[in-house]
Amino acid sequence: MELQTKYTVYRLYDADGNLLYVGTTNNLERRMASHRHDKQWWSDVADVETETVASATEAAEAERNQIHTLEPLHNAKHSGSYAEKRARYMSSSLSGMKLRHSRMRALLSHRELAILAGLSPTTVLKLENTEVSTPHPRTIRKLIDALGVEPSELLED
């Protein structure tokens, strides 16, 4: 009998739907416990998405690709230094009023925009109401793409 090991690619998100971290493991429970004990940002984690792949090679490739394309806040591996990413994150300044006007011009509800952008309706509402002061640049990019607008149409002047 051959034992098969399954590998998991996981994505950790905060309550606003911002991607915090992408990783791989062959034991998700043990890996989450490890993060819980040694990552300062663990208290920000509100949601975990997983996908199972057949091999360690496939998992490593998926992790590398997702880190490169999704730019999670806390991954330094494959995507630049944490300090650079943190500086970019902290400098993002979305205008809630501009977001609301762009959404209404597009005749979209919060829910419809959330679906198009791959965010939660709550996140869209919080961004419009400026309850989230520094959204992740990836979140801003998702909104820009979903609305088909220029960055200047959503960002503070």
MIPADREN-958648 format. One record per atom (N, C-alpha, C, CB): residue in three letters; y, z, x. Coordinates in steps of 0.2 Angstrom, whole numbers, plus 2048, in hexadecimal, padded with zeros to 3 digits. Glycine has a CB too. Layout:
<rs>
- resn,yy,zz,xx
- ALA,Y,Z,X
...
</rs>
This chain:
<rs>
- resn,yy,zz,xx
- MET,7FA,800,804
- MET,800,800,800
- MET,806,800,804
- MET,800,806,7FB
- GLU,80B,7FC,803
- GLU,811,7FB,807
- GLU,817,7FF,803
- GLU,813,7F3,808
- LEU,81A,803,807
- LEU,820,806,804
- LEU,826,802,805
- LEU,821,80D,808
- GLN,82A,802,800
- GLN,830,7FE,800
- GLN,836,802,800
- GLN,830,7F9,7FA
- THR,83A,802,805
- THR,841,805,804
- THR,846,801,801
- THR,843,807,80C
- LYS,849,804,7FD
- LYS,84F,801,7F9
- LYS,855,803,7FC
- LYS,84F,802,7F2
- TYR,85A,7FF,7FD
- TYR,861,801,800
- TYR,866,800,7FB
- TYR,862,7FC,806
- THR,86B,804,7FB
- THR,870,804,7F6
- THR,877,803,7F9
- THR,870,80B,7F2
- VAL,87B,7FF,7F6
- VAL,882,7FE,7F8
- VAL,886,801,7F3
- VAL,884,7F6,7F9
- TYR,88A,806,7F5
- TYR,88E,80A,7F0
- TYR,895,809,7F1
- TYR,88C,811,7F1
- ARG,899,80A,7EC
- ARG,8A0,80A,7EC
- ARG,8A3,810,7E8
- ARG,8A3,803,7E9
- LEU,8A7,814,7EC
- LEU,8AA,81A,7E9
- LEU,8B1,818,7E7
- LEU,8AA,820,7EE
- TYR,8B3,81B,7E1
- TYR,8BA,819,7DE
- TYR,8BD,820,7DC
- TYR,8B9,815,7D8
- ASP,8C4,820,7DC
- ASP,8C7,826,7DA
- ASP,8C8,825,7D2
- ASP,8CE,826,7DD
- ALA,8CC,82A,7CF
- ALA,8CC,82A,7C8
- ALA,8D1,824,7C5
- ALA,8D0,830,7C5
- ASP,8D5,821,7C9
- ASP,8D9,81B,7C7
- ASP,8D6,815,7C9
- ASP,8DF,81C,7CB
- GLY,8CF,815,7CB
- GLY,8CC,80F,7CC
- GLY,8CD,80C,7D3
- GLY,8CE,80A,7C7
- ASN,8D0,80F,7D7
- ASN,8D1,80D,7DE
- ASN,8CB,80E,7E2
- ASN,8D7,810,7E2
- LEU,8C9,809,7E6
- LEU,8C3,809,7EA
- LEU,8C5,80D,7F0
- LEU,8C1,802,7EC
- LEU,8C1,812,7F1
- LEU,8C1,817,7F7
- LEU,8BD,815,7FD
- LEU,8C0,81E,7F5
- TYR,8B7,813,7FB
- TYR,8B2,813,801
- TYR,8AC,80E,7FF
- TYR,8AF,81A,803
- VAL,8A9,80A,803
- VAL,8A3,806,802
- VAL,89E,809,808
- VAL,8A5,7FF,802
- GLY,898,80A,806
- GLY,893,80C,80B
- GLY,88C,809,808
- GLY,893,813,80B
- THR,887,80A,80D
- THR,880,809,80B
- THR,87C,80F,80D
- THR,87E,803,80F
- THR,876,80F,80A
- THR,872,815,80B
- THR,86B,813,808
- THR,874,81B,808
- ASN,866,816,80B
- ASN,85F,816,807
- ASN,85D,81C,804
- ASN,85A,814,80D
- ASN,862,821,803
- ASN,862,827,800
- ASN,868,829,7FD
- ASN,85E,82D,804
- LEU,86A,827,7F7
- LEU,871,827,7F4
- LEU,873,82F,7F3
- LEU,871,824,7EE
- GLU,86E,833,7F1
- GLU,86F,83A,7F0
- GLU,871,83D,7F6
- GLU,869,83D,7EC
- ARG,86D,83C,7FB
- ARG,86E,83F,802
- ARG,875,83D,805
- ARG,869,83E,807
- ARG,877,837,804
- ARG,87D,834,807
- ARG,883,837,803
- ARG,87D,82C,806
- MET,883,837,7FC
- MET,888,83A,7F9
- MET,889,842,7FB
- MET,887,83A,7F1
- ALA,884,845,7FC
- ALA,884,84C,7FE
- ALA,888,84D,805
- ALA,87D,850,7FE
- SER,886,848,809
- SER,889,848,810
- SER,891,846,80F
- SER,886,842,814
- HIS,893,841,80B
- HIS,89A,840,80A
- HIS,89D,846,807
- HIS,89B,83A,805
- ARG,89A,84A,802
- ARG,89D,84F,7FF
- ARG,89F,855,804
- ARG,898,852,7FA
- HIS,89B,855,809
- HIS,89C,85B,80E
- HIS,8A0,859,814
- HIS,895,85D,811
- ASP,8A1,852,816
- ASP,8A5,851,81C
- ASP,8AA,84B,81B
- ASP,8A0,84E,821
- LYS,8AC,84A,815
- LYS,8B2,845,814
- LYS,8B7,848,810
- LYS,8AF,83F,810
- GLN,8BD,849,813
- GLN,8C3,84C,810
- GLN,8C5,849,80A
- GLN,8C9,84C,815
- TRP,8C4,842,809
- TRP,8C6,83F,803
- TRP,8C0,840,7FD
- TRP,8C7,838,804
- TRP,8BB,843,7FE
- TRP,8B6,844,7F9
- TRP,8B8,846,7F2
- TRP,8B0,848,7FB
- SER,8BD,84B,7F2
- SER,8BF,84D,7EC
- SER,8C3,848,7E7
- SER,8C4,853,7ED
- ASP,8C5,842,7EA
- ASP,8C8,83D,7E7
- ASP,8C3,838,7E3
- ASP,8CC,839,7EB
- VAL,8BC,839,7E5
- VAL,8B7,835,7E2
- VAL,8B6,837,7DB
- VAL,8B1,835,7E6
- ALA,8B7,831,7D6
- ALA,8B6,832,7CF
- ALA,8B0,82E,7CC
- ALA,8BC,831,7CB
- ASP,8AE,829,7D0
- ASP,8A9,824,7CE
- ASP,8A6,821,7D3
- ASP,8AD,81E,7C9
- VAL,89F,81F,7D2
- VAL,89B,81C,7D7
- VAL,898,816,7D4
- VAL,895,821,7DA
- GLU,898,810,7D7
- GLU,895,80A,7D5
- GLU,88F,809,7DA
- GLU,89A,804,7D4
- THR,889,807,7D8
- THR,884,805,7DD
- THR,881,7FF,7DB
- THR,87F,80B,7DD
- GLU,87E,7FC,7E1
- GLU,87A,7F6,7E0
- GLU,874,7F7,7E5
- GLU,87E,7EF,7E1
- THR,86E,7F5,7E3
- THR,868,7F5,7E7
- THR,867,7EF,7EA
- THR,862,7F8,7E3
- VAL,865,7EF,7F0
- VAL,863,7E9,7F4
- VAL,85D,7EA,7F8
- VAL,869,7E7,7F9
- ALA,85A,7E4,7FA
- ALA,853,7E5,7FC
- ALA,852,7E7,804
- ALA,850,7DE,7FB
- SER,857,7E6,808
- SER,856,7E7,80F
- SER,85C,7EB,812
- SER,855,7E1,813
- ALA,85B,7EE,818
- ALA,861,7F1,81B
- ALA,866,7EB,81D
- ALA,85F,7F5,821
- THR,863,7E6,81F
- THR,868,7E0,821
- THR,86C,7DE,81C
- THR,863,7DA,824
- GLU,869,7DD,816
- GLU,86D,7DB,810
- GLU,872,7E0,80E
- GLU,868,7DA,80A
- ALA,870,7E7,80E
- ALA,875,7EC,80D
- ALA,87B,7EC,812
- ALA,871,7F3,80D
- ALA,879,7EB,818
- ALA,87F,7EB,81D
- ALA,883,7E5,81C
- ALA,87C,7EB,824
- GLU,881,7DF,81B
- GLU,885,7DA,819
- GLU,889,7DA,813
- GLU,880,7D3,819
- ALA,886,7DD,80E
- ALA,88A,7DE,808
- ALA,890,7E3,809
- ALA,886,7E1,802
- GLU,88E,7E9,80D
- GLU,893,7EE,80E
- GLU,899,7EB,812
- GLU,890,7F4,812
- ARG,897,7E7,818
- ARG,89C,7E4,81C
- ARG,8A1,7DF,818
- ARG,899,7E0,822
- ASN,89E,7DB,813
- ASN,8A2,7D6,80F
- ASN,8A6,7DA,80A
- ASN,89D,7D2,80B
- GLN,8A3,7DF,807
- GLN,8A8,7E3,802
- GLN,8AD,7E7,806
- GLN,8A3,7E8,7FE
- ILE,8AC,7E9,80C
- ILE,8B1,7ED,80F
- ILE,8B7,7E8,811
- ILE,8AF,7F0,815
- HIS,8B5,7E2,813
- HIS,8BA,7DD,815
- HIS,8BE,7DA,80F
- HIS,8B6,7D7,818
- THR,8BA,7D9,80A
- THR,8BE,7D6,804
- THR,8C1,7DB,7FF
- THR,8B9,7D2,800
- LEU,8BE,7E1,7FE
- LEU,8C1,7E6,7FA
- LEU,8C6,7EB,7FD
- LEU,8BB,7E9,7F6
- GLU,8C6,7EB,803
- GLU,8CA,7F0,807
- GLU,8CA,7F7,805
- GLU,8D1,7ED,807
- PRO,8C5,7FB,805
- PRO,8C5,802,802
- PRO,8C9,806,807
- PRO,8BE,804,802
- LEU,8CC,80B,804
- LEU,8D1,80F,808
- LEU,8CE,813,80E
- LEU,8D4,814,803
- HIS,8C8,815,80D
- HIS,8C5,81A,812
- HIS,8C0,816,817
- HIS,8C2,820,80F
- ASN,8BF,810,816
- ASN,8BB,80D,81B
- ASN,8BF,80A,821
- ASN,8B7,807,818
- ALA,8BD,80D,827
- ALA,8C0,80A,82D
- ALA,8BC,805,830
- ALA,8C2,810,832
- LYS,8B5,805,82F
- LYS,8B0,801,831
- LYS,8B2,7FA,82F
- LYS,8A9,803,82F
- HIS,8B2,7F5,833
- HIS,8B2,7EE,831
- HIS,8B9,7EC,82F
- HIS,8AE,7EC,82C
- SER,8BE,7F0,82E
- SER,8C4,7EE,82A
- SER,8CB,7F1,82D
- SER,8C4,7F0,823
- GLY,8CB,7F3,833
- GLY,8D1,7F6,836
- GLY,8D1,7FD,836
- GLY,8D7,7F3,832
- SER,8D6,800,839
- SER,8D6,808,839
- SER,8D8,80B,833
- SER,8DB,80A,83F
- TYR,8D6,811,832
- TYR,8D8,815,82C
- TYR,8E0,816,82C
- TYR,8D5,81C,82C
- ALA,8E3,817,831
- ALA,8EA,818,832
- ALA,8EE,812,82F
- ALA,8ED,81A,839
- GLU,8EC,80C,831
- GLU,8EF,806,82E
- GLU,8EE,805,827
- GLU,8EC,800,832
- LYS,8E8,806,824
- LYS,8E6,806,81D
- LYS,8EA,80B,819
- LYS,8DF,807,81C
- ARG,8EB,811,81C
- ARG,8EE,816,818
- ARG,8F6,815,818
- ARG,8ED,81D,81C
- ALA,8F9,812,81D
- ALA,900,810,81D
- ALA,901,80B,818
- ALA,902,80E,824
- ARG,8FC,806,818
- ARG,8FD,800,813
- ARG,8FD,803,80C
- ARG,8F8,7FB,814
- TYR,8F8,808,80B
- TYR,8F7,80B,804
- TYR,8FD,80F,802
- TYR,8F1,810,804
- MET,900,813,807
- MET,905,817,805
- MET,90C,813,804
- MET,907,81C,80A
- SER,90C,80D,806
- SER,912,809,805
- SER,912,805,7FF
- SER,913,804,80B
- SER,90D,804,7FB
- SER,90C,801,7F5
- SER,911,804,7F0
- SER,905,800,7F3
- SER,915,800,7ED
- SER,919,803,7E8
- SER,91A,7FE,7E2
- SER,921,803,7EB
- LEU,915,800,7DD
- LEU,915,7FC,7D7
- LEU,91A,7FE,7D2
- LEU,90E,7FC,7D4
- SER,91D,7FA,7CE
- SER,922,7FB,7C9
- SER,91E,7FC,7C2
- SER,928,7F7,7C9
- GLY,91E,801,7BF
- GLY,91A,802,7B9
- GLY,91E,7FE,7B4
- GLY,91A,809,7B7
- MET,924,7FE,7B4
- MET,928,7FA,7AF
- MET,927,7F2,7B0
- MET,930,7FB,7AF
- LYS,927,7F0,7B6
- LYS,925,7E9,7B7
- LYS,91E,7E7,7B5
- LYS,926,7E7,7BF
- LEU,919,7EC,7B6
- LEU,912,7EB,7B4
- LEU,912,7EA,7AD
- LEU,90E,7F0,7B7
- ARG,915,7EE,7A9
- ARG,915,7EE,7A2
- ARG,918,7E8,79F
- ARG,919,7F4,79F
- HIS,91E,7E6,7A2
- HIS,921,7DF,7A0
- HIS,91D,7D9,7A1
- HIS,928,7DF,7A3
- SER,91A,7D9,7A7
- SER,915,7D4,7A9
- SER,90F,7D3,7A4
- SER,913,7D4,7B0
- ARG,90C,7D9,7A2
- ARG,907,7DA,79E
- ARG,909,7D7,797
- ARG,904,7E1,79D
- MET,90F,7D9,795
- MET,911,7D7,78E
- MET,913,7D0,78E
- MET,917,7DC,78C
- ARG,916,7CD,793
- ARG,917,7C6,793
- ARG,911,7C2,793
- ARG,91B,7C4,79A
- ALA,90B,7C5,796
- ALA,905,7C1,796
- ALA,901,7C3,78F
- ALA,900,7C4,79B
- LEU,904,7C6,78A
- LEU,901,7C8,784
- LEU,8FA,7CB,785
- LEU,901,7C2,780
- LEU,8FA,7D0,789
- LEU,8F4,7D4,78B
- LEU,8F4,7DB,789
- LEU,8F2,7D3,792
- SER,8EF,7DE,786
- SER,8EF,7E5,785
- SER,8ED,7E9,78C
- SER,8EA,7E7,77F
- HIS,8ED,7EF,78C
- HIS,8EB,7F3,792
- HIS,8E4,7F1,793
- HIS,8EC,7FA,791
- ARG,8E0,7F1,78E
- ARG,8D9,7F0,78F
- ARG,8D7,7E9,791
- ARG,8D5,7F1,788
- GLU,8DB,7E4,78F
- GLU,8DA,7DD,791
- GLU,8DC,7DC,798
- GLU,8DE,7D8,78C
- LEU,8E2,7DF,79A
- LEU,8E4,7DF,7A1
- LEU,8DE,7E2,7A6
- LEU,8EB,7E1,7A2
- ALA,8DC,7E8,7A4
- ALA,8D7,7EC,7A7
- ALA,8D1,7E8,7A9
- ALA,8D6,7F2,7A4
- ILE,8CF,7E4,7A3
- ILE,8C9,7E0,7A4
- ILE,8CA,7DB,7A9
- ILE,8C6,7DD,79D
- LEU,8CF,7D7,7A8
- LEU,8D1,7D2,7AD
- LEU,8D2,7D4,7B4
- LEU,8D7,7CE,7AA
- ALA,8D4,7DA,7B5
- ALA,8D6,7DC,7BC
- ALA,8D0,7E0,7BF
- ALA,8DC,7E1,7BC
- GLY,8CB,7E2,7BB
- GLY,8C5,7E6,7BD
- GLY,8C7,7ED,7BE
- GLY,8C3,7E3,7C3
- LEU,8CC,7F0,7BA
- LEU,8CE,7F7,7BA
- LEU,8CD,7FA,7B3
- LEU,8D6,7F7,7BC
- SER,8CE,800,7B3
- SER,8CD,804,7AC
- SER,8D3,803,7A8
- SER,8CB,80B,7AD
- PRO,8D3,803,7A2
- PRO,8D9,803,79E
- PRO,8DE,809,79F
- PRO,8D8,803,796
- THR,8DB,80F,7A1
- THR,8DE,815,7A3
- THR,8E2,814,7A9
- THR,8D9,81B,7A4
- THR,8DF,810,7AE
- THR,8E3,80F,7B4
- THR,8E9,80B,7B3
- THR,8DE,80B,7B9
- VAL,8E8,806,7AF
- VAL,8EE,801,7AD
- VAL,8F3,805,7A9
- VAL,8EC,7FB,7A8
- LEU,8F2,809,7A5
- LEU,8F6,80E,7A1
- LEU,8FA,812,7A6
- LEU,8F3,812,79C
- LYS,8F6,816,7AA
- LYS,8F9,81A,7AF
- LYS,8FE,817,7B4
- LYS,8F4,81E,7B3
- LEU,8FC,811,7B6
- LEU,901,80D,7BA
- LEU,907,80B,7B7
- LEU,8FD,806,7BD
- GLU,907,809,7B1
- GLU,90D,807,7AD
- GLU,911,80D,7AC
- GLU,90B,804,7A6
- ASN,90E,813,7AB
- ASN,912,819,7A9
- ASN,914,81D,7B0
- ASN,90E,81E,7A5
- THR,912,81A,7B5
- THR,914,81C,7BC
- THR,911,823,7BD
- THR,91B,81D,7BD
- GLU,90B,824,7BB
- GLU,907,82A,7BC
- GLU,903,82A,7C2
- GLU,902,82C,7B6
- VAL,903,824,7C5
- VAL,8FF,822,7CC
- VAL,905,820,7D0
- VAL,8F9,81D,7CB
- SER,907,824,7D5
- SER,90D,822,7D9
- SER,90B,81D,7DE
- SER,910,828,7DC
- THR,905,81D,7E1
- THR,904,818,7E7
- THR,8FD,815,7E6
- THR,904,81C,7EE
- PRO,8FC,810,7E1
- PRO,8F6,80D,7E0
- PRO,8F4,809,7E6
- PRO,8F6,808,7DA
- HIS,8ED,809,7E7
- HIS,8EA,805,7ED
- HIS,8EC,7FE,7ED
- HIS,8E2,806,7ED
- PRO,8EE,7FB,7F2
- PRO,8F0,7F4,7F3
- PRO,8EB,7EF,7EF
- PRO,8F1,7F2,7FA
- ARG,8E4,7F1,7EF
- ARG,8DF,7ED,7EC
- ARG,8E1,7ED,7E4
- ARG,8D8,7EF,7EE
- THR,8E2,7F3,7E2
- THR,8E4,7F3,7DA
- THR,8EA,7EF,7D9
- THR,8E5,7FB,7D9
- ILE,8EF,7EF,7DD
- ILE,8F5,7EB,7DC
- ILE,8F3,7E3,7DC
- ILE,8FA,7EC,7E1
- ARG,8EF,7E2,7E1
- ARG,8ED,7DB,7E1
- ARG,8E9,7D9,7DB
- ARG,8E8,7DA,7E8
- LYS,8E4,7DD,7D9
- LYS,8E1,7DB,7D3
- LYS,8E5,7DA,7CD
- LYS,8DC,7E1,7D1
- LEU,8EA,7DE,7CC
- LEU,8EF,7DD,7C6
- LEU,8F3,7D7,7C7
- LEU,8F4,7E3,7C6
- ILE,8F5,7D5,7CD
- ILE,8F9,7CF,7CF
- ILE,8F5,7C9,7CD
- ILE,8FB,7CF,7D6
- ASP,8EF,7C9,7CF
- ASP,8EA,7C3,7CE
- ASP,8E9,7C3,7C6
- ASP,8E3,7C4,7D2
- ALA,8E7,7C8,7C3
- ALA,8E6,7C8,7BC
- ALA,8EC,7C6,7B8
- ALA,8E4,7CF,7B9
- LEU,8F2,7C7,7BA
- LEU,8F8,7C5,7B6
- LEU,8FA,7BF,7B8
- LEU,8FD,7CB,7B7
- GLY,8F8,7BC,7BE
- GLY,8FA,7B6,7C1
- GLY,902,7B6,7C2
- GLY,8F9,7B0,7BB
- VAL,904,7BB,7C5
- VAL,90B,7BC,7C7
- VAL,90C,7BD,7CF
- VAL,90E,7C2,7C4
- GLU,912,7BC,7D1
- GLU,913,7BD,7D8
- GLU,914,7C5,7D9
- GLU,91A,7BA,7DA
- PRO,912,7C7,7DF
- PRO,913,7CE,7E1
- PRO,91A,7D1,7DF
- PRO,912,7CF,7E8
- SER,91F,7CD,7E0
- SER,926,7D0,7DF
- SER,927,7D2,7D7
- SER,92B,7CB,7E1
- GLU,923,7CF,7D3
- GLU,923,7D0,7CC
- GLU,920,7D6,7CA
- GLU,920,7CA,7C8
- LEU,91D,7DA,7CE
- LEU,91A,7E0,7CD
- LEU,91C,7E6,7D1
- LEU,912,7E0,7CD
- LEU,91F,7E4,7D7
- LEU,920,7E9,7DC
- LEU,928,7EB,7DB
- LEU,91F,7E7,7E3
- GLU,929,7F1,7DE
- GLU,930,7F4,7DD
- GLU,934,7EF,7E2
- GLU,930,7FB,7E0
- ASP,93B,7EF,7E0
- ASP,93F,7EB,7E4
- ASP,941,7EE,7EB
- ASP,946,7E9,7E1
</rs>
